Amino acid sequence: MMPLTAQEDGVRYLLIDRKLSFEAHHVFDLRHLGRLSVDFLIFFGHGIVLECTACSTKRGRALSEVRRRSAFIDYRFGLL
C-alpha cells in the first residue's frame, strides 16, 4: 500500500473525526476495463468515493490543468 500524501492524510483525519467507516486506496476490479484505484471509499449508503488532487501550476496554464484533471476524474468516475 502506498503511503498517504499530506492532503490524503488530512482527509483521513477528517473522516476519522466524523466517525465514518472508510478504506484508503481502495481498488475496484472492473473486469475487462482493468483495475481502478481511488483515494478513499467511504462506506455510507451505496458508498462514496473521494479522489484527492492538487494543482500547483500558476497563471495561464493553471485553468487548463484544472480542466484536464477534472476531465480525467470525471472519466474515471464514469467507469465506476
Secondary structure, DSSP 8 states (H G I E B T S, - for coil): -----HHHHHHHHHHHHTT--EEEEEEEE-GGG-EEEEEEEE-STT-EEE--------THHHHHHHHHHHHHHHHHHHH-
